[in-house]
Amino acid sequence: MVYESLIAIVESHLEDLTKTWVQEVRKSEYLSSYQKLSDDELYSRGHVLFSNLLNWLLKGASNDDAALYFKRIGEERINEGMPLTEVYYALYLEKQVLWGFVAWKDEVTGILKALDAIEFMTVINNYFDLGDFYIIKGYNEQLFIQLTESKKFTKEELENIFAGGALYQESIKKIREKMYGEGLSIGIIR
């Protein structure tokens, strides 16, 4: 019931959600890089954001799907030169637009019982929380690759900058495999 309600709202109001997001981006004091994009490009990005939410819901809200999508967004945005804070804030605005939109819709308020409403909020928050995490992860992994390739920092300096827990170790292993291919995993390249 919750997924169907969310799907119906996003599907039937995709254009309105996108237009509202674009308006919010245009008037935000925190999104100067996004504001340099053409109207068509900004609209396209907003549409992709909400379309991905819809596809995620239609596929059963898989965390793996969200992780892959948002990690790719983080990688793309750093390659475009977008500041991480702006990427994060643009996603925050998407969540705010969605919440502002569904809070007043009869499709939600008229259908959902208390437990359904909690699940509804949990599903939406899970999507955006995963988005925050994986955008930052993808952005930082790509930043590490760029800094490594620039040779402006020593290995030790980069490890000090990016150090921190199991996530860092997992990311570094994947980055090295990506950069050096199978040679690293069988010990040919060190």
Contacts in CASP RR format, 6 or more apart in sequence:
PFRMAT RR
TARGET T0000
AUTHOR 0000-0000-0000
METHOD contacts of the structure
MODEL  1
MVYESLIAIVESHLEDLTKTWVQEVRKSEYLSSYQKLSDDELYSRGHVLF
SNLLNWLLKGASNDDAALYFKRIGEERINEGMPLTEVYYALYLEKQVLWG
FVAWKDEVTGILKALDAIEFMTVINNYFDLGDFYIIKGYNEQLFIQLTES
KKFTKEELENIFAGGALYQESIKKIREKMYGEGLSIGIIR
1 111 0 8 1.000
1 112 0 8 1.000
1 116 0 8 1.000
2 112 0 8 1.000
2 116 0 8 1.000
2 119 0 8 1.000
2 120 0 8 1.000
2 123 0 8 1.000
3 57 0 8 1.000
3 60 0 8 1.000
3 61 0 8 1.000
3 123 0 8 1.000
5 107 0 8 1.000
5 108 0 8 1.000
5 111 0 8 1.000
5 112 0 8 1.000
5 116 0 8 1.000
5 120 0 8 1.000
6 57 0 8 1.000
6 102 0 8 1.000
6 120 0 8 1.000
6 123 0 8 1.000
6 124 0 8 1.000
7 54 0 8 1.000
7 57 0 8 1.000
7 58 0 8 1.000
8 107 0 8 1.000
9 101 0 8 1.000
9 102 0 8 1.000
9 105 0 8 1.000
9 107 0 8 1.000
9 108 0 8 1.000
10 17 0 8 1.000
10 50 0 8 1.000
10 53 0 8 1.000
10 54 0 8 1.000
10 57 0 8 1.000
10 98 0 8 1.000
11 54 0 8 1.000
13 101 0 8 1.000
14 47 0 8 1.000
14 50 0 8 1.000
14 51 0 8 1.000
14 54 0 8 1.000
16 101 0 8 1.000
17 50 0 8 1.000
17 97 0 8 1.000
17 98 0 8 1.000
17 101 0 8 1.000
18 43 0 8 1.000
18 46 0 8 1.000
18 47 0 8 1.000
18 49 0 8 1.000
18 50 0 8 1.000
19 43 0 8 1.000
20 97 0 8 1.000
20 101 0 8 1.000
21 46 0 8 1.000
21 49 0 8 1.000
21 50 0 8 1.000
21 93 0 8 1.000
21 94 0 8 1.000
21 97 0 8 1.000
22 39 0 8 1.000
22 42 0 8 1.000
22 43 0 8 1.000
22 46 0 8 1.000
24 93 0 8 1.000
24 96 0 8 1.000
24 97 0 8 1.000
25 31 0 8 1.000
25 34 0 8 1.000
25 35 0 8 1.000
25 42 0 8 1.000
25 90 0 8 1.000
25 93 0 8 1.000
26 35 0 8 1.000
26 42 0 8 1.000
28 34 0 8 1.000
28 35 0 8 1.000
28 89 0 8 1.000
28 93 0 8 1.000
30 85 0 8 1.000
30 86 0 8 1.000
30 89 0 8 1.000
31 86 0 8 1.000
31 89 0 8 1.000
31 90 0 8 1.000
31 93 0 8 1.000
32 86 0 8 1.000
33 81 0 8 1.000
33 82 0 8 1.000
33 83 0 8 1.000
33 86 0 8 1.000
34 42 0 8 1.000
34 45 0 8 1.000
34 82 0 8 1.000
34 86 0 8 1.000
34 90 0 8 1.000
37 45 0 8 1.000
45 90 0 8 1.000
46 94 0 8 1.000
49 91 0 8 1.000
49 94 0 8 1.000
50 94 0 8 1.000
50 98 0 8 1.000
52 69 0 8 1.000
53 94 0 8 1.000
53 98 0 8 1.000
53 127 0 8 1.000
55 65 0 8 1.000
56 62 0 8 1.000
56 65 0 8 1.000
56 66 0 8 1.000
56 69 0 8 1.000
56 127 0 8 1.000
57 123 0 8 1.000
59 65 0 8 1.000
61 123 0 8 1.000
61 126 0 8 1.000
61 127 0 8 1.000
63 126 0 8 1.000
63 130 0 8 1.000
66 127 0 8 1.000
66 130 0 8 1.000
66 131 0 8 1.000
66 134 0 8 1.000
67 130 0 8 1.000
67 134 0 8 1.000
69 134 0 8 1.000
70 130 0 8 1.000
70 131 0 8 1.000
70 132 0 8 1.000
70 133 0 8 1.000
70 134 0 8 1.000
70 135 0 8 1.000
70 138 0 8 1.000
71 134 0 8 1.000
71 135 0 8 1.000
71 137 0 8 1.000
71 138 0 8 1.000
71 141 0 8 1.000
72 138 0 8 1.000
73 87 0 8 1.000
73 131 0 8 1.000
73 134 0 8 1.000
73 135 0 8 1.000
74 87 0 8 1.000
74 134 0 8 1.000
74 135 0 8 1.000
74 136 0 8 1.000
74 137 0 8 1.000
74 138 0 8 1.000
74 139 0 8 1.000
74 142 0 8 1.000
75 138 0 8 1.000
75 139 0 8 1.000
75 141 0 8 1.000
75 142 0 8 1.000
77 84 0 8 1.000
77 87 0 8 1.000
77 135 0 8 1.000
77 139 0 8 1.000
78 84 0 8 1.000
78 138 0 8 1.000
78 139 0 8 1.000
78 142 0 8 1.000
78 143 0 8 1.000
78 146 0 8 1.000
79 142 0 8 1.000
84 135 0 8 1.000
84 136 0 8 1.000
84 139 0 8 1.000
87 135 0 8 1.000
87 139 0 8 1.000
88 132 0 8 1.000
88 135 0 8 1.000
88 136 0 8 1.000
91 128 0 8 1.000
91 131 0 8 1.000
91 132 0 8 1.000
91 135 0 8 1.000
92 128 0 8 1.000
94 128 0 8 1.000
95 124 0 8 1.000
95 128 0 8 1.000
98 124 0 8 1.000
99 124 0 8 1.000
102 108 0 8 1.000
103 109 0 8 1.000
108 117 0 8 1.000
108 120 0 8 1.000
112 120 0 8 1.000
137 167 0 8 1.000
137 171 0 8 1.000
140 162 0 8 1.000
140 171 0 8 1.000
141 171 0 8 1.000
141 174 0 8 1.000
141 175 0 8 1.000
144 158 0 8 1.000
144 162 0 8 1.000
144 171 0 8 1.000
144 172 0 8 1.000
144 175 0 8 1.000
145 175 0 8 1.000
145 178 0 8 1.000
145 179 0 8 1.000
147 153 0 8 1.000
147 158 0 8 1.000
147 161 0 8 1.000
148 158 0 8 1.000
148 175 0 8 1.000
148 179 0 8 1.000
153 161 0 8 1.000
162 168 0 8 1.000
162 171 0 8 1.000
162 172 0 8 1.000
176 184 0 8 1.000
177 184 0 8 1.000
177 185 0 8 1.000
180 189 0 8 1.000
183 189 0 8 1.000
184 190 0 8 1.000
END
